[in-house]
Amino acid sequence: MTETTLGSHMTRRTFVSVGALVSGSVVFAGLAGCGTADAENSEEPSQSKTVENTPEKVPTVYFVHAVDSEALQAIYKAIAKHLTGKDIAVKLSTGEPGGHYFLNPRLIAPLVQAVNGVIVECNTAYGGRRSSTESHYQVATEHGFTEIAPFQILDEESFISLPVENGFHLNEDLVGAHFFDYDGYLVLSHFKGHTMAGFGGALKNISIGLASREGKYLIHSAGATSQSWRSAATRDFLESMADACKAVTTACSNMIYINIMNNLSVDCNCDSHPAEPKMADIGILASTDPVALDQACVDLIYASDDNNADLIERMESRDGMHVLEAAEELGVGSRTYELVEITTEETPAQSNKAVVFFSATGHTEPIAGFVSQAVGADLLRIEAQKPYSEEDLNYHDRSTRATSEQDAVDVRPAIAGELPNISGYDVIYLGHPIWWGKVPRILLTFAESVSLAGKTVTTFCTSGSSDIGSSADELAAVSDPSATWVHGKRFAIGTDYDVVAQWARELGL
Ligand SMILES: Cc1cc2nc3c(=O)[nH]c(=O)nc-3n(C[C@H](O)[C@H](O)[C@H](O)COP(=O)(O)O)c2cc1C
């Protein structure tokens, strides 16, 4: 991963030069818990403190031109060390049914899984299927989010009040009651226009997006009521959004922000019929400062020479930039920032370690995520070309698929799609369930098909009770003899992060 400091066309902002990239791998520094400042690690100003606009203190906004999963993971790694803890919430918008510009689950899946995140959302305040918990869960499933990660509606039962100090209009922000269930938040926002706020990015995601229905009423009415929909004057509404941002970032400083600038419609994902985008995708941006991040996105819209007139008109006609002014005034963050470009072309692997795993019923998957987090490894999944059905896995009947595969010596079930590309990694952690005391045959397909030459490989598994046994020996027997195999470990189903992380770190690979 390489980086360049930009600044040529953006004369309104302050840019300073930087040294080497802060981090090339995922680092989870410990269990800080939501609301515990990560001051030791923080290079950028905390979003909950007033930011002085001096060159030394300006926050960094990282930018990558591409919009794909690899770029998303690369940019995440630039700020990953600022997100600590094991229970990570990924806040995004599930998108109003009918619309189709919400974040694509396939795009974000590798990142969400790498942080072992739970996708979180809150119910909407207007009508529609996302306004009630039950149908909102259905929408999340229909839109593909529940397939890639656990999902929770933070205000599914109720809301809690967060205080707003010295706010413009609000003295409290009402957020989903599960807000504090998480150690930290990865705020993943689709940047686009918005019919009321002018644009939607990180600030909108943590204000309106984290507010319960009552909280949304409160923000929209600029503090007048939490019981029904009432619209305040535009500037008052935007200032109330800033108030809510202040409440959230004060309550939880363990938050990092990524904005994806694709499908740049003038309309939001809360619109069931958003206007077609006229601009091409711009890229992905990330920061620990949500004000700097949204400001950088706005600046990139202005700097674009690609049909940006409609989106600029949408932002300006709604006085959209006022939320940035208000949030900066409250000390949520800084409108002055340093933009650092990250390029990924020459870096097929960001880490020299990869966790490659197969999980038929979902027990090995979280363990794989824990290993990935603990050692900063990329997470690669093996899936069967023909997925294993419940009946296939029924081990009470020896004639069913998984069991008969285990009984046969030479069966090699096909892997779906392309084989995981492990060429850039030196260390491989192979994760799998135990089937009839052995490694599932599909892991042998993998070990035979890729080159493990010169790599260090260890294994881990989950099982009902059996130990890891000779799984590694079986794998070693069919793979390149120059690989070094390190004895692996069996974990009980549901083993905690700390236990897995301790094993992975103590291996010292
Ligand atoms: C076909 C089959 C055979 C299994 N054989 C064993 C076994 O021999 N010993 C054991 O402890 N658990 C056994 N299990 C249980 C799995 O190892 C356990 O549920 C594991 O955590 C599944 O991981 P996964 O959810 O990631 O697929 C078996 C499960 C299946 C489906």
The ligand as an SDF file (V2000), in Angstrom:
LIG
                    3D

 31 33  0  0  0  0  0  0  0  0999 V2000
  -20.9860  -34.4980    9.1340 C   0  0  0  0  0  0  0  0  0  0  0  0
  -20.5530  -34.0270   10.4820 C   0  0  0  0  0  0  0  0  0  0  0  0
  -19.6850  -34.7720   11.2410 C   0  0  0  0  0  0  0  0  0  0  0  0
  -19.2610  -34.3370   12.4830 C   0  0  0  0  0  0  0  0  0  0  0  0
  -18.3740  -35.0760   13.1870 N   0  0  0  0  0  0  0  0  0  0  0  0
  -17.9400  -34.6650   14.3960 C   0  0  0  0  0  0  0  0  0  0  0  0
  -16.9840  -35.4000   15.1250 C   0  0  0  0  0  0  0  0  0  0  0  0
  -16.4910  -36.4460   14.7000 O   0  0  0  0  0  0  0  0  0  0  0  0
  -16.6200  -34.9440   16.3490 N   0  0  0  0  0  0  0  0  0  0  0  0
  -17.1200  -33.8040   16.8800 C   0  0  0  0  0  0  0  0  0  0  0  0
  -16.7540  -33.4230   17.9810 O   0  0  0  0  0  0  0  0  0  0  0  0
  -18.0140  -33.0450   16.1750 N   0  0  0  0  0  0  0  0  0  0  0  0
  -18.4290  -33.4410   14.9580 C   0  0  0  0  0  0  0  0  0  0  0  0
  -19.3100  -32.6930   14.2430 N   0  0  0  0  0  0  0  0  0  0  0  0
  -19.7320  -31.3930   14.7760 C   0  0  0  0  0  0  0  0  0  0  0  0
  -18.9320  -30.2530   14.1510 C   0  0  0  0  0  0  0  0  0  0  0  0
  -17.5500  -30.4910   14.2190 O   0  0  0  0  0  0  0  0  0  0  0  0
  -19.2010  -28.9360   14.8670 C   0  0  0  0  0  0  0  0  0  0  0  0
  -20.5850  -28.6800   14.8940 O   0  0  0  0  0  0  0  0  0  0  0  0
  -18.4560  -27.8010   14.2200 C   0  0  0  0  0  0  0  0  0  0  0  0
  -18.3640  -26.7280   15.1310 O   0  0  0  0  0  0  0  0  0  0  0  0
  -19.1140  -27.3070   12.9410 C   0  0  0  0  0  0  0  0  0  0  0  0
  -18.4020  -26.2200   12.4240 O   0  0  0  0  0  0  0  0  0  0  0  0
  -19.0420  -25.2330   11.3360 P   0  0  0  0  0  0  0  0  0  0  0  0
  -20.3230  -24.7050   11.9430 O   0  0  0  0  0  0  0  0  0  0  0  0
  -18.0430  -24.1490   11.1670 O   0  0  0  0  0  0  0  0  0  0  0  0
  -19.3030  -26.0130   10.1090 O   0  0  0  0  0  0  0  0  0  0  0  0
  -19.7330  -33.1230   12.9980 C   0  0  0  0  0  0  0  0  0  0  0  0
  -20.6180  -32.3640   12.2420 C   0  0  0  0  0  0  0  0  0  0  0  0
  -21.0230  -32.8110   10.9900 C   0  0  0  0  0  0  0  0  0  0  0  0
  -21.9520  -31.9790   10.1730 C   0  0  0  0  0  0  0  0  0  0  0  0
  1  2  1  0
  2  3  1  0
  2 30  2  0
  3  4  2  0
  4  5  1  0
  4 28  1  0
  5  6  2  0
  6  7  1  0
  6 13  1  0
  7  8  2  0
  7  9  1  0
  9 10  1  0
 10 11  2  0
 10 12  1  0
 12 13  2  0
 13 14  1  0
 14 15  1  0
 14 28  1  0
 15 16  1  0
 16 17  1  0
 16 18  1  0
 18 19  1  0
 18 20  1  0
 20 21  1  0
 20 22  1  0
 22 23  1  0
 23 24  1  0
 24 25  2  0
 24 26  1  0
 24 27  1  0
 28 29  2  0
 29 30  1  0
 30 31  1  0
M  END
$$$$
